[in-house]
């Protein structure tokens, strides 16, 4: 409401003046523009600056134990929602079971007891590691060091087991205790980033409020760093096999160095990949210190039979499974394939009807065993290929056609495989899939626009200085100052190499900010020198620049302040977009008012408005493109949607794919349901 009043009120006064006096002179227009743009900009900047700072200050004053408690609430909500989307309890959780892993891959139990005795834990006697279902939290509690490696074959259910473990650990957690944090390891490059730095980055992306500084007296720069340093985060590192083979051993060594005695940890990995990392033939052996290991086994045939029958939800749908159920527990390819939660989940999505579907309209599960596929891999390939068409077959809204959805998902899978080399689908990284020619063309457009804006603004300022009575040389100098400032406002293309690589948490002083500050200083020096003759406009404009410009350059804090809220891809995009718009408005409006007001006094109202708009747009867009990812994302999506490689409403499509079970959400990014599904789509012809 305040914003609208500040926007409308000056123009109401202008209308009254016109009705009374039938005209406005240059001085009146300058004052009107200064007030009309300066006051709303000041209010928006101040509100954006003070609001998050107040909430951030309140969060920063919390003791770390309370910060951990609020983080636990957010983590619990996040994985409760994800468990619902993944239908982990529908009709009931698949009973994944495990046994103790090969003891040659870990420290001996006696060594674990000795290491625990030197830490904060009191060592229990030797424990039986085998278990099933929801018993993993109890098994972890019996390990003296609290460190566990979970091994298994592809699709064995390791990630789903970790989701269940996190939820169970949160249920058992005492107030002020460590918070389990499930982090996919694929985005970690141990050769470039330490474990704690990477975990702190993941924590801030998934829970933006943790970017706030901790309470007074805590030396760490952010609450995320402070929680890690205090041992209040229990890392659950999922998918060690998804980082490059040559750095897996280095990753384990870094984990050993980063963890303190008594600090718990859970790591998942495929069995053979873990063996190759810790016991390489002819290479340097490494052991994850103080960790026990379990091996996830295949599903029980009886449990699979009951699960698929119960999920069928009716006699007719259940009868369709009879040929498949008859071979479960044998060596048939279909039985071997349906021994993992991944393949059972794909099968139920393909062959069991969802609400509103008729069983007769679906594919027949008998195709899994008649004709008999040559081997297990053939059955798995059939399930992967049938999955996407099946989940998009029933679409009451008719928004996504199966063939279009599959084409877009193939593009995204190839983007992750070939451009990102990571399973994390982050909207701010889509620009890497732009064709090189298109990116270079946009670079050229960005530079050309910057040069055009700079020349226009520079000529306008130079003309005014000369008209005001100064020497031509002074006009040239002032014109060059303005032209250089405007051109510096544009990055080298809004999608080019200078654009933001990650979503913005706020505005920081950067090279562009420094150039902008110098340029504003130069303009103000000219103004103070007596060039501007409309003194009321001078006072309002310069006052607005000094106050709002100082706030812009010191930082617009847009990080949300509620620790009990987890980030989502849409939320991260919304915050980055807000930062981009605030930057564009604050920097652009202020610069436009100063330049337009000065130029208008010398060259007329029309020229002043034109110069102000060009200069303000140039600097505003340039600054926002440098420090936020949203402008780059907009241009990238414009190109990819116009070339039919992705839908125009990408975020809606991704959210819908998540609800259908094609994607899973890991904090601020999406991932494919399973890495093997991503691989299969990426190699689709």
C-alpha positions as CSV (number, residue, x, y, z in Angstrom):
1,X,0.0,0.0,0.0
2,X,2.8,2.5,0.9
3,X,4.5,1.7,-2.4
4,X,1.4,2.5,-4.4
5,X,0.8,5.7,-2.6
6,X,4.4,6.8,-3.2
7,X,4.1,5.9,-6.9
8,X,0.8,7.6,-7.5
9,X,0.9,10.6,-5.3
10,X,3.5,12.7,-7.3
11,X,1.6,12.2,-10.5
12,X,-1.6,13.3,-8.9
13,X,0.1,16.5,-7.9
14,X,1.4,16.8,-11.5
15,X,-2.1,16.5,-12.8
16,X,-3.3,19.2,-10.4
17,X,-0.5,21.5,-11.6
18,X,-1.3,20.9,-15.2
19,X,-5.0,21.6,-14.7
20,X,-4.2,24.8,-12.9
21,X,-1.3,26.2,-14.9
22,X,-1.8,24.2,-18.2
23,X,1.9,23.5,-18.5
24,X,5.0,22.2,-16.6
25,X,8.4,23.8,-17.0
26,X,11.7,21.9,-16.9
27,X,12.3,22.5,-13.2
28,X,8.9,21.1,-12.3
29,X,9.4,18.1,-14.4
30,X,12.8,17.5,-12.8
31,X,11.3,17.7,-9.4
32,X,8.4,15.4,-10.4
33,X,10.7,12.8,-11.8
34,X,13.0,12.9,-8.8
35,X,10.1,12.5,-6.4
36,X,8.2,10.0,-8.5
37,X,11.1,7.6,-8.8
38,X,13.2,8.5,-5.9
39,X,10.7,8.0,-3.0
40,X,9.4,4.6,-4.1
41,X,12.9,3.4,-4.8
42,X,14.0,4.6,-1.3
43,X,11.0,2.8,0.3
44,X,11.5,-0.5,-1.6
45,X,15.2,-0.5,-0.9
46,X,14.7,0.3,2.8
47,X,12.0,-2.3,3.2
48,X,14.0,-5.0,1.5
49,X,17.1,-4.0,3.6
50,X,15.5,-3.7,7.0
51,X,12.9,-6.5,6.9
52,X,15.3,-9.5,6.3
53,X,17.9,-7.8,8.6
54,X,15.4,-7.7,11.5
55,X,14.4,-11.3,11.0
56,X,18.0,-12.3,10.3
57,X,19.1,-10.5,13.5
58,X,16.5,-12.4,15.5
59,X,17.7,-15.7,14.0
60,X,21.3,-14.8,14.6
61,X,20.7,-14.2,18.3
62,X,19.5,-17.8,18.8
63,X,21.9,-20.3,20.5
64,X,23.1,-23.0,18.2
65,X,21.1,-25.6,20.0
66,X,17.9,-23.7,19.1
67,X,19.1,-23.2,15.6
68,X,19.5,-27.0,15.3
69,X,16.1,-27.6,16.7
70,X,14.5,-25.3,14.1
71,X,16.5,-26.9,11.4
72,X,15.3,-30.3,12.5
73,X,11.7,-29.1,12.0
74,X,12.5,-28.1,8.4
75,X,14.4,-31.3,7.6
76,X,11.5,-33.3,9.0
77,X,8.9,-31.5,6.9
78,X,11.1,-31.8,3.8
79,X,11.5,-35.6,4.0
80,X,7.9,-36.2,5.2
81,X,6.7,-34.4,2.0
82,X,9.2,-36.4,-0.1
83,X,8.2,-39.7,1.4
84,X,4.6,-38.9,0.5
85,X,5.5,-38.0,-3.1
86,X,7.5,-41.1,-3.5
87,X,4.7,-43.2,-2.0
88,X,7.0,-44.9,0.5
89,X,4.1,-46.0,2.7
90,X,1.6,-46.8,-0.1
91,X,0.5,-49.5,0.3
92,X,3.3,-50.2,2.8
93,X,7.0,-49.7,3.0
94,X,9.0,-52.4,1.1
95,X,10.9,-54.4,3.7
96,X,14.5,-53.7,2.7
97,X,16.9,-56.0,4.6
98,X,20.6,-56.0,5.2
99,X,23.5,-58.0,6.7
100,X,27.0,-57.2,7.8
101,X,29.2,-56.3,4.9
102,X,32.6,-57.9,4.0
103,X,34.7,-57.1,7.1
104,X,37.8,-56.6,4.9
105,X,36.3,-53.3,3.8
106,X,36.2,-51.7,7.3
107,X,38.0,-51.4,10.5
108,X,37.7,-54.4,12.9
109,X,35.0,-54.1,15.6
110,X,37.6,-53.9,18.3
111,X,39.1,-50.9,16.6
112,X,35.7,-49.2,16.5
113,X,35.4,-49.8,20.3
114,X,38.9,-48.3,20.9
115,X,38.1,-45.3,18.7
116,X,34.8,-44.7,20.5
117,X,36.5,-44.9,23.9
118,X,38.7,-42.0,22.8
119,X,35.8,-40.0,21.8
120,X,32.5,-38.9,23.4
121,X,30.7,-42.3,23.2
122,X,30.8,-45.2,25.6
123,X,31.4,-48.3,23.6
124,X,28.8,-51.1,23.7
125,X,29.6,-54.7,23.2
126,X,29.8,-56.3,19.7
127,X,26.5,-55.8,18.0
128,X,24.6,-57.7,15.3
129,X,24.4,-55.4,12.3
130,X,21.7,-57.4,10.4
131,X,18.2,-55.9,10.2
132,X,15.2,-55.0,8.1
133,X,12.7,-52.2,7.6
134,X,12.9,-49.4,10.2
135,X,15.6,-51.0,12.3
136,X,18.5,-49.1,10.8
137,X,18.4,-46.2,13.3
138,X,18.7,-48.8,16.1
139,X,21.6,-50.5,14.3
140,X,23.4,-47.1,13.9
141,X,22.9,-46.5,17.6
142,X,24.7,-49.8,18.4
143,X,27.8,-48.9,16.3
144,X,30.3,-47.6,18.9
145,X,31.5,-44.7,16.7
146,X,28.1,-43.9,15.2
147,X,29.6,-44.3,11.7
148,X,28.1,-46.6,9.1
149,X,28.6,-47.4,5.4
150,X,25.6,-48.7,3.6
151,X,26.5,-50.8,0.5
152,X,24.2,-52.3,-2.1
153,X,23.7,-53.0,-5.8
154,X,22.1,-50.5,-8.2
155,X,18.4,-49.9,-7.3
156,X,18.7,-51.8,-4.0
157,X,16.9,-49.1,-2.1
158,X,19.8,-47.3,-0.4
159,X,18.4,-43.8,-0.9
160,X,14.9,-44.7,0.3
161,X,16.5,-46.4,3.3
162,X,18.4,-43.1,4.0
163,X,15.1,-41.1,3.8
164,X,13.6,-43.5,6.3
165,X,16.7,-43.3,8.5
166,X,16.6,-39.5,8.6
167,X,13.0,-39.5,9.6
168,X,13.6,-42.1,12.3
169,X,16.6,-40.3,13.6
170,X,14.6,-37.1,13.9
171,X,11.9,-39.0,15.9
172,X,14.6,-40.2,18.3
173,X,16.5,-36.9,18.4
174,X,16.8,-35.1,21.8
175,X,16.4,-31.3,21.9
176,X,19.7,-29.6,21.0
177,X,21.1,-32.8,19.5
178,X,22.6,-33.4,16.0
179,X,20.4,-33.0,13.0
180,X,20.6,-35.6,10.3
181,X,21.2,-34.0,6.9
182,X,20.8,-36.1,3.8
183,X,23.1,-34.7,1.0
184,X,23.7,-36.3,-2.4
185,X,27.5,-36.6,-2.8
186,X,27.5,-36.2,-6.6
187,X,27.8,-32.4,-6.4
188,X,31.0,-32.7,-4.3
189,X,34.4,-32.3,-5.9
190,X,36.8,-33.4,-3.2
191,X,39.8,-32.2,-5.2
192,X,38.5,-28.6,-5.1
193,X,36.4,-28.3,-1.9
194,X,36.7,-29.7,1.6
195,X,33.9,-31.7,3.1
196,X,32.8,-29.0,5.6
197,X,32.8,-26.2,3.0
198,X,30.8,-28.4,0.6
199,X,28.3,-29.4,3.4
200,X,28.0,-25.7,4.5
201,X,27.2,-24.7,0.9
202,X,24.6,-27.5,0.6
203,X,23.0,-26.5,3.9
204,X,22.7,-22.8,2.8
205,X,21.2,-23.8,-0.6
206,X,18.6,-26.1,1.0
207,X,18.0,-23.9,4.1
208,X,18.8,-20.3,3.1
209,X,18.4,-18.9,6.6
210,X,21.6,-20.7,7.7
211,X,23.5,-18.1,5.7
212,X,22.9,-15.6,8.5
213,X,25.8,-15.0,10.9
214,X,25.7,-17.0,14.2
215,X,25.2,-15.5,17.7
216,X,27.9,-13.2,19.0
217,X,31.0,-14.9,20.1
218,X,30.8,-17.7,17.5
219,X,33.8,-17.3,15.2
220,X,32.3,-19.1,12.1
221,X,30.9,-16.8,9.4
222,X,27.5,-18.5,9.0
223,X,25.1,-20.6,11.1
224,X,25.7,-23.5,8.7
225,X,29.5,-23.4,9.4
226,X,28.8,-23.0,13.2
227,X,26.5,-26.1,13.2
228,X,29.1,-28.2,11.4
229,X,31.9,-27.0,13.7
230,X,29.9,-27.8,16.8
231,X,29.0,-31.3,15.7
232,X,25.3,-30.5,15.4
233,X,25.0,-31.9,11.9
234,X,24.9,-35.7,11.3
235,X,26.0,-36.0,7.6
236,X,24.1,-38.6,5.6
237,X,26.2,-38.8,2.4
238,X,24.2,-40.5,-0.3
239,X,25.8,-41.9,-3.5
240,X,29.6,-42.0,-3.1
241,X,29.7,-44.0,-6.3
242,X,28.2,-41.0,-8.2
243,X,31.4,-38.9,-8.0
244,X,34.3,-39.7,-10.5
245,X,36.2,-42.9,-9.8
246,X,39.5,-41.2,-9.6
247,X,38.6,-39.0,-6.6
248,X,36.5,-41.5,-4.5
249,X,39.6,-42.6,-2.5
250,X,40.5,-38.9,-2.0
251,X,36.9,-38.3,-0.8
252,X,37.2,-41.0,1.9
253,X,40.5,-39.5,3.0
254,X,38.9,-36.1,3.3
255,X,36.1,-37.5,5.3
256,X,38.6,-39.0,7.7
257,X,40.4,-35.7,8.1
258,X,37.2,-33.6,8.5
259,X,35.4,-35.7,11.2
260,X,36.3,-35.3,14.9
261,X,36.4,-38.2,17.2
262,X,32.9,-39.3,18.2
263,X,31.3,-37.5,15.3
264,X,28.7,-39.8,13.6
265,X,28.3,-40.2,9.8
266,X,26.4,-42.4,7.3
267,X,27.7,-43.0,3.7
268,X,26.0,-45.0,0.9
269,X,27.7,-46.5,-2.1
270,X,27.4,-49.3,-4.6
271,X,29.3,-52.3,-3.4
272,X,31.8,-52.8,-6.2
273,X,32.6,-49.1,-6.5
274,X,33.3,-48.9,-2.8
275,X,35.5,-51.9,-2.9
276,X,37.5,-50.4,-5.8
277,X,37.9,-47.2,-3.9
278,X,39.1,-48.6,-0.6
279,X,40.9,-51.7,-1.8
280,X,42.2,-50.9,-5.3
281,X,44.3,-53.5,-7.0
282,X,47.8,-52.2,-7.1
283,X,46.8,-48.8,-5.7
284,X,46.8,-47.1,-2.3
285,X,44.4,-48.5,0.2
286,X,42.2,-46.3,2.3
287,X,39.6,-47.1,5.1
288,X,36.8,-44.9,6.4
289,X,37.9,-44.7,10.0
290,X,35.7,-46.0,12.7
291,X,32.9,-47.1,10.3
292,X,31.0,-50.3,10.3
293,X,29.4,-51.5,7.0
294,X,26.2,-53.3,6.0
295,X,25.2,-54.8,2.7
296,X,21.6,-54.3,1.5
297,X,20.2,-57.5,0.0
298,X,17.6,-58.4,-2.6
299,X,13.9,-58.2,-1.7
300,X,12.1,-61.3,-0.5
301,X,10.0,-62.8,-3.3
302,X,7.0,-63.2,-1.0
303,X,7.2,-59.5,0.0
304,X,7.3,-58.5,-3.7
305,X,4.3,-60.7,-4.5
306,X,2.3,-59.3,-1.6
307,X,3.3,-55.7,-2.4
308,X,2.3,-55.8,-6.1
309,X,-0.9,-57.6,-5.3
310,X,-1.9,-55.1,-2.6
311,X,-1.1,-52.2,-4.8
312,X,-3.3,-53.5,-7.6
313,X,-6.4,-52.4,-5.6
314,X,-8.8,-54.8,-7.1
315,X,-9.3,-58.4,-8.3
316,X,-9.2,-57.6,-12.0
317,X,-6.0,-55.6,-11.7
318,X,-4.5,-58.2,-9.4
319,X,-5.2,-61.0,-11.9
320,X,-3.1,-59.3,-14.5
321,X,0.0,-60.0,-12.4
322,X,-0.5,-63.8,-12.2
323,X,2.1,-64.7,-14.9
324,X,4.7,-62.5,-13.2
325,X,3.9,-63.6,-9.7
326,X,4.3,-67.2,-10.7
327,X,8.0,-66.8,-11.6
328,X,9.0,-64.7,-8.5
329,X,11.6,-66.6,-6.5
330,X,13.0,-68.4,-9.5
331,X,16.0,-67.6,-11.8
332,X,13.7,-66.1,-14.4
333,X,14.9,-62.7,-15.8
334,X,11.7,-61.1,-14.6
335,X,12.2,-62.5,-11.0
336,X,15.8,-61.3,-10.9
337,X,14.8,-57.8,-12.1
338,X,12.0,-57.5,-9.6
339,X,14.3,-58.1,-6.7
340,X,15.1,-54.4,-6.2
341,X,12.8,-51.6,-4.9
342,X,13.7,-49.5,-8.0
343,X,12.3,-52.1,-10.5
344,X,9.3,-52.9,-8.3
345,X,8.5,-49.2,-8.1
346,X,8.8,-48.8,-11.9
347,X,6.6,-51.9,-12.4
348,X,3.8,-50.7,-10.2
349,X,3.8,-47.3,-11.9
350,X,3.6,-48.9,-15.4
351,X,1.1,-51.7,-14.8
352,X,-1.1,-50.8,-11.9
353,X,-3.9,-48.3,-12.5
354,X,-3.9,-44.9,-10.7
355,X,-7.1,-43.2,-9.6
356,X,-9.2,-42.5,-12.7
357,X,-7.5,-45.1,-14.9
358,X,-8.9,-48.4,-16.1
359,X,-6.6,-51.5,-15.9
360,X,-7.5,-52.4,-19.5
361,X,-6.0,-49.2,-20.9
362,X,-2.5,-50.0,-19.4
363,X,0.3,-52.3,-20.6
364,X,0.1,-55.9,-19.6
365,X,2.6,-57.0,-17.0
366,X,2.8,-60.4,-18.7
367,X,5.2,-58.8,-21.2
368,X,7.9,-59.1,-18.5
369,X,8.0,-62.9,-18.9
370,X,6.2,-63.8,-22.2
371,X,8.0,-63.9,-24.5
372,X,10.8,-64.6,-22.1
373,X,13.4,-61.8,-22.2
374,X,17.0,-62.9,-22.8
375,X,18.2,-61.7,-19.4
376,X,17.7,-59.4,-16.4
377,X,19.1,-56.4,-18.2
378,X,16.5,-56.7,-20.9
379,X,13.7,-56.6,-18.4
380,X,15.2,-53.6,-16.7
381,X,15.5,-51.8,-20.0
382,X,11.9,-52.5,-20.8
383,X,10.8,-51.0,-17.5
384,X,13.0,-47.9,-17.9
385,X,11.6,-47.3,-21.5
386,X,8.0,-47.9,-20.5
387,X,8.1,-45.7,-17.4
388,X,7.9,-42.2,-18.8
389,X,5.0,-42.9,-21.3
390,X,3.1,-44.7,-18.5
391,X,3.2,-41.9,-16.0
392,X,2.1,-39.3,-18.5
393,X,-0.5,-41.5,-20.1
394,X,-3.2,-40.4,-17.6
395,X,-3.3,-36.6,-17.6
396,X,-6.7,-35.2,-16.7
397,X,-5.6,-31.6,-17.5
398,X,-4.1,-32.6,-20.8
399,X,-1.2,-30.2,-20.2
400,X,1.7,-32.5,-21.0
401,X,1.7,-34.9,-23.9
402,X,3.7,-38.1,-23.3
403,X,5.9,-37.6,-26.3
404,X,6.6,-34.0,-25.4
405,X,7.4,-34.9,-21.8
406,X,9.7,-37.7,-22.8
407,X,11.5,-35.4,-25.2
408,X,12.0,-32.7,-22.6
409,X,13.2,-35.2,-20.0
410,X,15.7,-36.6,-22.5
411,X,17.1,-33.1,-23.0
412,X,17.4,-32.6,-19.3
413,X,19.1,-36.0,-18.8
414,X,21.6,-35.1,-21.5
415,X,22.1,-31.7,-20.0
416,X,23.1,-33.4,-16.7
417,X,25.3,-36.0,-18.3
418,X,27.1,-33.9,-20.9
419,X,27.1,-30.4,-19.5
420,X,26.9,-30.6,-15.7
421,X,28.4,-34.1,-15.0
422,X,26.1,-34.2,-11.9
423,X,22.6,-35.5,-11.1
424,X,21.6,-32.2,-9.6
425,X,19.1,-30.4,-11.9
426,X,19.5,-26.8,-10.9
427,X,17.6,-24.2,-12.9
428,X,20.5,-21.7,-12.7
429,X,22.8,-24.1,-14.5
430,X,20.5,-24.5,-17.6
431,X,22.5,-21.7,-19.4
432,X,25.3,-24.2,-19.9
433,X,23.0,-26.0,-22.4
434,X,22.8,-23.0,-24.6
435,X,24.4,-23.6,-28.0
436,X,27.7,-21.8,-28.2
437,X,26.7,-19.8,-31.2
438,X,23.5,-18.5,-29.4
439,X,25.5,-17.7,-26.3
440,X,28.1,-15.8,-28.3
441,X,25.4,-13.9,-30.2
442,X,23.8,-12.8,-26.9
443,X,27.3,-11.8,-25.7
444,X,27.5,-9.5,-28.7
445,X,24.0,-8.2,-28.1
446,X,24.8,-7.4,-24.5
447,X,28.0,-5.6,-25.4
448,X,26.3,-3.7,-28.2
449,X,23.5,-2.6,-26.0
450,X,25.9,-1.4,-23.3
451,X,27.9,0.6,-25.9
452,X,24.7,2.1,-27.3
453,X,23.4,3.0,-23.9
454,X,26.8,4.5,-22.9
455,X,27.1,6.6,-26.0
456,X,23.6,7.9,-25.8
457,X,23.9,8.9,-22.1
458,X,27.4,10.3,-22.7
459,X,26.3,12.5,-25.6
460,X,23.3,13.8,-23.6
461,X,25.5,14.7,-20.7
462,X,28.2,16.3,-22.8
463,X,25.6,18.4,-24.7
464,X,24.1,19.6,-21.4
465,X,27.5,20.6,-20.0
466,X,28.3,22.6,-23.1
467,X,24.9,24.2,-23.2
468,X,25.3,25.1,-19.5
469,X,28.3,27.3,-20.5
470,X,31.2,25.0,-19.7
471,X,34.1,24.4,-22.1
472,X,33.8,21.7,-24.8
473,X,36.6,19.8,-23.1
474,X,34.7,19.6,-19.9
475,X,31.7,18.3,-21.8
476,X,33.8,15.6,-23.3
477,X,35.2,14.6,-19.9
478,X,31.8,14.4,-18.3
479,X,30.4,12.6,-21.3
480,X,33.1,10.0,-21.1
481,X,32.5,9.5,-17.4
482,X,28.8,8.8,-18.0
483,X,29.4,6.7,-21.0
484,X,31.9,4.5,-19.2
485,X,29.6,4.1,-16.2
486,X,26.6,3.0,-18.3
487,X,28.7,0.6,-20.4
488,X,30.2,-0.9,-17.2
489,X,26.6,-1.5,-16.0
490,X,26.2,-4.1,-18.8
491,X,28.0,-7.5,-18.3
492,X,29.6,-9.0,-21.4
493,X,26.2,-10.4,-22.4
494,X,23.3,-11.3,-20.1
495,X,23.9,-15.0,-20.7
496,X,27.7,-14.9,-21.2
497,X,30.5,-16.0,-19.0
498,X,30.1,-13.1,-16.6
499,X,26.6,-14.0,-15.5
500,X,25.9,-15.3,-12.0
501,X,26.6,-19.0,-11.6
502,X,24.3,-19.5,-8.5
503,X,21.1,-17.9,-7.2
504,X,21.6,-14.7,-5.3
505,X,21.3,-14.5,-1.6
506,X,21.7,-10.7,-1.7
507,X,23.7,-7.9,-3.4
508,X,27.3,-7.7,-2.6
509,X,29.9,-5.1,-3.6
510,X,31.4,-6.3,-6.8
511,X,33.5,-4.9,-9.6
512,X,30.3,-3.5,-11.2
513,X,29.2,-2.0,-7.9
514,X,32.6,-0.3,-7.5
515,X,32.5,1.2,-11.1
516,X,28.9,2.3,-10.5
517,X,29.9,4.0,-7.2
518,X,32.8,5.8,-8.9
519,X,30.5,6.8,-11.7
520,X,27.8,8.1,-9.4
521,X,30.6,10.0,-7.5
522,X,31.7,11.6,-10.8
523,X,28.1,12.7,-11.6
524,X,27.6,14.1,-8.2
525,X,30.8,16.0,-8.4
526,X,29.6,17.6,-11.6
527,X,26.3,18.4,-10.0
528,X,28.0,19.9,-6.9
529,X,30.1,22.0,-9.3
530,X,27.0,23.9,-10.3
531,X,25.9,22.2,-13.5
532,X,22.5,21.4,-12.3
533,X,20.4,24.6,-12.0
534,X,17.2,23.2,-10.5
535,X,18.2,23.2,-6.9
536,X,15.1,21.5,-5.4
537,X,15.5,18.7,-7.9
538,X,19.2,18.6,-7.0
539,X,18.4,18.1,-3.3
540,X,15.8,15.4,-3.8
541,X,17.8,13.5,-6.4
542,X,21.2,13.7,-4.7
543,X,19.6,12.8,-1.4
544,X,17.9,9.8,-2.9
545,X,21.1,8.7,-4.6
546,X,23.2,9.0,-1.4
547,X,20.8,7.1,0.8
548,X,19.4,4.5,-1.5
549,X,22.6,4.1,-3.5
550,X,24.5,3.4,-0.2
551,X,22.0,0.7,0.7
552,X,22.2,-0.9,-2.7
553,X,25.9,-1.0,-2.7
554,X,26.2,-2.3,0.9
555,X,23.7,-5.1,0.2
556,X,20.0,-5.9,-0.2
557,X,19.5,-8.9,2.1
558,X,16.9,-11.2,0.5
559,X,17.6,-14.4,2.5
560,X,14.4,-15.6,4.2
561,X,14.6,-15.6,7.9
562,X,12.6,-18.7,8.9
563,X,14.8,-21.6,9.8
564,X,11.8,-23.9,10.0
565,X,11.3,-23.5,6.2
566,X,13.3,-25.6,3.7
567,X,14.1,-24.3,0.3
568,X,12.6,-25.6,-2.9
569,X,13.6,-24.9,-6.5
570,X,10.7,-22.6,-6.9
571,X,11.4,-20.8,-3.7
572,X,15.1,-20.3,-4.7
573,X,14.0,-18.9,-8.0
574,X,11.5,-16.6,-6.4
575,X,14.1,-15.1,-4.0
576,X,16.6,-14.7,-6.9
577,X,14.0,-13.0,-9.0
578,X,13.1,-10.7,-6.2
579,X,16.8,-9.7,-5.8
580,X,17.1,-9.1,-9.6
581,X,14.0,-6.9,-9.7
582,X,15.1,-4.9,-6.6
583,X,18.6,-4.4,-8.1
584,X,17.2,-3.3,-11.4
585,X,14.7,-0.9,-9.9
586,X,17.0,0.5,-7.3
587,X,20.1,1.0,-9.4
588,X,18.2,1.7,-12.6
589,X,15.8,4.2,-11.2
590,X,18.4,6.1,-9.3
591,X,20.8,6.3,-12.2
592,X,18.0,7.2,-14.6
593,X,16.8,10.0,-12.4
594,X,20.2,11.6,-12.0
595,X,21.2,11.3,-15.6
596,X,17.8,12.1,-17.0
597,X,17.3,15.1,-14.7
598,X,20.7,16.6,-15.6
599,X,20.4,16.0,-19.3
600,X,16.8,17.3,-19.3
601,X,17.9,20.6,-18.0
602,X,20.2,21.1,-20.9
603,X,18.5,19.4,-23.8
604,X,14.8,19.4,-22.9
605,X,12.3,17.2,-21.2
606,X,12.0,14.6,-24.0
607,X,15.8,14.2,-24.3
608,X,16.1,14.0,-20.5
609,X,13.6,11.2,-20.2
610,X,15.1,9.3,-23.1
611,X,18.6,9.5,-21.8
612,X,17.4,8.7,-18.2
613,X,15.5,5.6,-19.4
614,X,18.4,4.3,-21.5
615,X,21.0,4.9,-18.8
616,X,18.9,3.5,-16.0
617,X,17.9,0.4,-17.9
618,X,21.5,-0.2,-18.9
619,X,22.9,0.0,-15.4
620,X,19.9,-1.7,-13.7
621,X,19.9,-4.7,-16.0
622,X,23.7,-4.9,-16.0
623,X,23.9,-5.0,-12.2
624,X,21.1,-7.5,-11.8
625,X,22.6,-9.8,-14.5
626,X,25.9,-9.7,-12.8
627,X,24.7,-10.6,-9.3
628,X,21.6,-12.7,-9.9
629,X,20.8,-15.8,-12.1
630,X,17.3,-14.9,-13.0
631,X,18.0,-12.6,-16.1
632,X,20.2,-15.3,-17.5
633,X,17.6,-18.0,-16.8
634,X,14.9,-15.9,-18.6
635,X,17.0,-15.5,-21.7
636,X,18.1,-19.2,-21.6
637,X,14.5,-20.4,-21.3
638,X,13.4,-18.0,-24.0
639,X,15.9,-19.7,-26.4
640,X,15.2,-23.3,-25.3
641,X,11.5,-22.9,-25.3
642,X,11.4,-21.2,-28.7
643,X,13.5,-24.1,-30.1
644,X,11.1,-26.6,-28.5
645,X,13.8,-28.2,-26.4
646,X,12.0,-27.4,-23.1
647,X,8.5,-26.2,-22.1
648,X,7.9,-22.5,-21.5
649,X,6.6,-23.2,-18.0
650,X,9.6,-25.3,-17.0
651,X,9.2,-25.0,-13.2
652,X,5.6,-26.2,-13.5
653,X,6.7,-29.1,-15.6
654,X,9.5,-30.1,-13.1
655,X,7.1,-29.8,-10.1
656,X,4.6,-32.0,-12.0
657,X,7.3,-34.5,-12.9
658,X,8.2,-34.6,-9.2
659,X,4.6,-35.3,-8.2
660,X,4.5,-38.1,-10.8
661,X,7.6,-39.8,-9.4
662,X,9.9,-39.1,-12.3
663,X,12.0,-36.7,-10.4
664,X,12.9,-36.5,-6.7
665,X,13.6,-33.2,-4.8
666,X,16.8,-32.8,-2.9
667,X,16.5,-29.3,-1.3
668,X,16.8,-26.6,-4.0
669,X,17.5,-29.0,-6.9
670,X,15.7,-31.9,-8.6
671,X,17.2,-35.3,-9.5
672,X,15.9,-38.1,-11.6
673,X,14.2,-40.8,-9.6
674,X,17.3,-42.9,-10.0
675,X,20.7,-42.3,-11.6
676,X,20.2,-45.3,-13.9
677,X,17.0,-43.7,-15.3
678,X,19.0,-40.6,-16.0
679,X,21.6,-42.6,-17.8
680,X,19.0,-44.5,-19.8
681,X,17.2,-41.3,-21.0
682,X,20.5,-39.6,-21.8
683,X,21.4,-42.4,-24.2
684,X,18.0,-42.5,-25.9
685,X,18.3,-42.3,-29.6
